[in-house]
Structure formats: structure tokens, C-alpha cells
């Protein structure tokens, strides 16, 4: 066995994320009546998504007073 294979084998079971639990989550979502388009897996993924989406929502809140009132003020005759 080569050094790369030995290092790879040494990581088994210590990596973040359990492939069996990830597969179980996928099977559970596939069985849902209305499965989501995406399935984030792992706590790091959820943390990063919440951070990114939170930043996007804050940006949206900042520009809403400028972008929202752009409809016609009255219906055309």
C-alpha cells in the first residue's frame, strides 16, 4: 500500500460528515411529498448558508426604500 492510500485510509471515519447519514437524509427527502430543490448537508453548510442569506436580506432591506416605490403613481387613463 502506498503512502497516499495509507493517509486516505487513516482519515476514514474522522472526516466531517458521515456518508451513511448523508445518504439517509437524501432518502428521507426523496420520500417527501414535496421535496426541496436543494438539500444542504452538514452544520457548516447550514451556517454558511444562513450567513450568506442573512447578508442578502440585509442588502435587500437597505435598498428597499429606493427600489420598492417605482410603480406608476396612478393608473394610466
Helices and strands as residue ranges (DSSP letters): H 3-11, H 19-30, H 43-67
